[in-house]
């Protein structure tokens, strides 16, 4: 009977180190997986390739009507998102925002004209919106596929005109020439 009491007293001294070791092992495994994903993401952004996050799941017997996208942002967009988040810690970064959510049509326009303008805004979106902490838009960023000096120097397009009228800075960045981390703040905020 006394041996049973000794075992009960010694059980916490054995169980706690085993639980602590198991916890540390799982944390180290999670950190290893996270660092491997970050390395894949950075190398994919450099090469322009896509990254397979998780192994493909087996196909269900019945095909669903909707499927989850593999990624919300492609590797270059993800890299720019992290550059913006780290370069502007006192601002909020929102990806893939439509102009209809970003801009409002003044109420002075007639009902039909107002609806027409809102429909025109709904057809366009920007890749990133930078907001201050009060969630007021400060800048909008579009990623261009290739450097297009003619498009950048020509008369402003519909998006640029709308954003300029609303007092929101509009930037166009080339996918292959993203800014350096230390230059992000000056580039975005001017």
N, C-alpha and C positions, 0 to 999 in steps of 0.2 A: 504494500500500500504506500509506503514511504517512497519507493522508487517511482511510482506514478506521479506523486507530487513533485519530485525532482524533475521529471520529464516535462510537466506542465510549467514549471518555473523556467526551465532552459529553452522551451519552445520559442519564445519571442527572440531570444538571442540567436537562434538559428534561422527563424523565418524572416526577420528584418533584413539581414544581409542578403539573403536569397532574393527577396523582393526588390531591394535596392539594386542589386546586380542586374536583374531582369529589366528594370526600368531604364537604367543607363544603357543597356544593350539596345533597347528599342529606340531610345533617343539618338544614339549614334547611328543606327541604321537609317532613321528618318533624315538625319543631317547628310548622310552619304548620298541618299537618293536625291535630296534637294540640290546638293552641289553638282551632281551628275546632270540633272535637268537644266540647271543654270548654264553649265558648260555646253550642253547641246544647244540651248537657245542662243547663246552668244555665237557659237560656231555656225549655226544655221543662218543667223542674221548676217554674218560676214559673207557667207557663200550664197545666200539667197535661197537655200533649200528649205523644205518643210521639215518639221520635227515631229516624230511620232512620240507622243506623250506616254500613252499606255498601249499595251498590246491589244490588238483588235478583239472585240468580244464576239462570241459565237452568234450567228444570225438567228433571230427568233423564228418560230414556225410561221407566225402570221406577220406580214410586213406592216409596220406601223405607218400611220398617215403622216407623221412628222418624226423627224430625227434631230437629235442634238448635233449642232455643228461641232466639228473637231476643235476649232479654235475661233474665238471671237475676233482676235487680231492676228494678222500674219506675223512672221518673225521680225520684220523690219518695223512694223507698227508697234509690236511689243517692246522692242528695243527703244524706240522713240518715247513710248509711254514711260518706261523706267527712267530715261534721261530727263523727261519733263518732271516726273514726280520727285527725283532727287535734286534737280536743279532749281525747282520752285517749291520748296517745302511749305511755304506760307500761302500757297494757292492750291486749288483743286483741279484735277485733270480729268476730263470726261471724254471718252472715245466715242466715235460714231454718232454724232448728234445731228439731227435734221435741222434745217434752217427754220422750219415752222415751230420747233421747240425753242429756238434761240432768239428769234425775232417776232415782233408783234406788229400787226397792221393797225395804224391809228383808227379810231372809231369814226373819224370824219368821212371816210370813204363810204359810199353807198353799199347796201347789202350785197348786191351782185358783184360789184367791183372788189369789195373786201374778200368775198369768197374766192374770186378769181386770183387775187394776190396771194391768199393763203394757200391755194392749190399750187401756185407757182413756187412758193417757198417749200412746200412739201416734196417737191421733185428733187430738191438738192440737199446735200448733207456735207458736213466737214469731218475730217478725220479726227481732230481733237479740238476741244474747247478748254481754254484756261479761264478759271473763275477765281475771284478773290474769296475770302472766307465767308462772305455774305452771299456767295453763289451768284454774284453778278458777273456776267461774261466780260472778260478783258481782251482776250485774243482768240482767234480761230486759226487752226493750222490745217493745211491740205498737203498731202504727200503726192508729188508728181512722179510718174513712172520714169521719165527721162528728162534731162535738162532741156528746157524749151525757152531759150532766151526771147524768141519772138513773142511767145505767149506771156512772158513775164513783163515785157516792155510795152506791149500793145495796150490799147484801151482796156480798162478794167471790164471783166465779165460781169454777169448778173450777180454772182455771189459777192464779188468784191464791192460792187456798187451798193448792194443791200447792207453789207456789214459796215461799210464806210458811213452810210447814212445813219446807222444806229450807233456809231462811235466805237465800233469793235475793230481792233487791229486784225488784218488778214495776212497770214504768212503762207508762202508756198515753199516747201522744202523738197529737194530732190531726194528720192529714196537712196541713191547710191552715195550721197554726200551729206550725211546727217551731221549736225553740229557737234563739237566737242562738249564734254560735260561741263567744263568751266565757262563755255560761251553761251549756254542755253538761256540763262537769266537775261543777259544783255540783248540777245537776239529776240526773245519773245516779248519782253516788257519794253524794249526800246531804249 
